[in-house]
Amino acid sequence: MVKSQVKSQISNQEEVQVKMEMVKYYFTKEGGMVIIYRIDPENELESFYIASFDDTSTDVPWGLGYTPEDALEDAVKRWDEESETEEEKRENPFREVKQLQGE
């Protein structure tokens, strides 16, 4: 588990402690890994999840949601929106994970 400090723009740059925990991970055919993190702010904010893609050189967050499934779905949409070709869309690692889950 990782503890981080983030600055909240809502509360006049008040420092907020958060706990970040990897809760699920999936290896993809292309050699990367889809990772789901749970973020627990240590204040009145609700917990949320981030879906990221680690391709061995970067670990980039792509999706956000109140459940792991919501974060994964958000990541599928964002990947498709940022894809420049149909081939990139077909290589969407988040869609691959959803298909493995039978969704």
C-alpha positions as CSV (number, residue, x, y, z in Angstrom):
1,M,0.0,0.0,0.0
2,V,1.3,3.5,-0.9
3,K,0.5,6.7,1.0
4,S,0.6,9.9,-1.0
5,Q,-0.1,13.5,-0.4
6,V,-2.2,15.4,-2.9
7,K,-3.3,19.0,-3.1
8,S,-7.0,19.5,-3.3
9,Q,-8.1,22.4,-5.5
10,I,-11.5,22.5,-3.9
11,S,-10.3,23.3,-0.4
12,N,-7.7,26.0,-0.9
13,Q,-4.8,23.8,-1.5
14,E,-5.3,21.8,1.7
15,E,-3.1,18.7,1.9
16,V,-5.0,15.5,1.9
17,Q,-3.5,12.1,2.8
18,V,-4.6,9.2,0.6
19,K,-4.0,5.5,0.7
20,M,-3.5,3.8,-2.7
21,E,-3.8,0.1,-3.0
22,M,-3.5,-2.2,-6.0
23,V,-6.7,-4.4,-5.9
24,K,-6.6,-6.2,-9.3
25,Y,-4.3,-6.7,-12.2
26,Y,-4.5,-8.5,-15.5
27,F,-1.8,-9.3,-18.0
28,T,-2.6,-8.5,-21.6
29,K,-1.7,-10.3,-24.9
30,E,0.6,-7.4,-25.9
31,G,2.8,-7.8,-22.8
32,G,1.4,-5.0,-20.7
33,M,-0.7,-5.0,-17.6
34,V,-4.0,-3.4,-16.7
35,I,-4.0,-2.4,-13.0
36,I,-6.9,-1.3,-10.8
37,Y,-6.1,0.8,-7.8
38,R,-8.3,1.8,-4.9
39,I,-7.8,5.4,-3.7
40,D,-8.9,6.1,-0.1
41,P,-8.7,9.7,0.9
42,E,-8.3,10.2,4.6
43,N,-11.0,12.9,4.8
44,E,-14.7,13.2,3.9
45,L,-14.2,12.3,0.2
46,E,-15.4,8.9,-1.0
47,S,-13.1,6.2,-2.1
48,F,-12.7,5.7,-5.8
49,Y,-10.8,3.5,-8.3
50,I,-8.3,4.1,-11.1
51,A,-7.7,1.8,-14.0
52,S,-4.2,2.2,-15.4
53,F,-2.1,0.5,-18.2
54,D,1.5,-0.4,-17.5
55,D,3.4,-1.2,-20.7
56,T,6.7,-1.7,-18.9
57,S,7.9,1.8,-19.6
58,T,5.0,3.8,-18.2
59,D,2.0,3.3,-15.8
60,V,-0.7,5.7,-17.1
61,P,-4.1,6.1,-15.5
62,W,-6.9,5.9,-18.0
63,G,-10.2,5.5,-16.1
64,L,-11.9,6.6,-12.9
65,G,-14.9,5.3,-11.1
66,Y,-16.6,4.4,-7.8
67,T,-16.2,0.7,-8.5
68,P,-13.5,-1.2,-10.3
69,E,-15.9,-2.0,-13.1
70,D,-16.8,1.7,-13.6
71,A,-13.1,2.6,-13.7
72,L,-12.5,-0.1,-16.3
73,E,-15.4,1.0,-18.4
74,D,-14.2,4.6,-18.3
75,A,-10.8,3.5,-19.4
76,V,-12.2,1.6,-22.4
77,K,-14.0,4.7,-23.5
78,R,-11.0,7.0,-23.0
79,W,-8.7,4.7,-24.9
80,D,-11.1,4.6,-27.8
81,E,-11.5,8.3,-27.8
82,E,-7.7,8.9,-27.9
83,S,-7.0,6.2,-30.5
84,E,-6.1,7.5,-33.9
85,T,-6.6,4.3,-35.9
86,E,-9.0,1.4,-35.9
87,E,-6.0,-0.8,-35.1
88,E,-5.3,1.1,-31.9
89,K,-8.9,0.7,-30.9
90,R,-8.7,-3.1,-31.5
91,E,-5.6,-3.2,-29.3
92,N,-7.5,-1.6,-26.4
93,P,-6.1,-3.4,-23.3
94,F,-9.1,-2.4,-21.2
95,R,-11.6,-3.9,-23.7
96,E,-9.5,-7.1,-23.7
97,V,-9.8,-7.3,-19.9
98,K,-13.6,-6.7,-20.1
99,Q,-13.9,-9.5,-22.7
100,L,-11.9,-11.9,-20.4
101,Q,-14.4,-11.1,-17.7
102,G,-17.3,-12.0,-20.0
103,E,-18.8,-8.5,-20.1
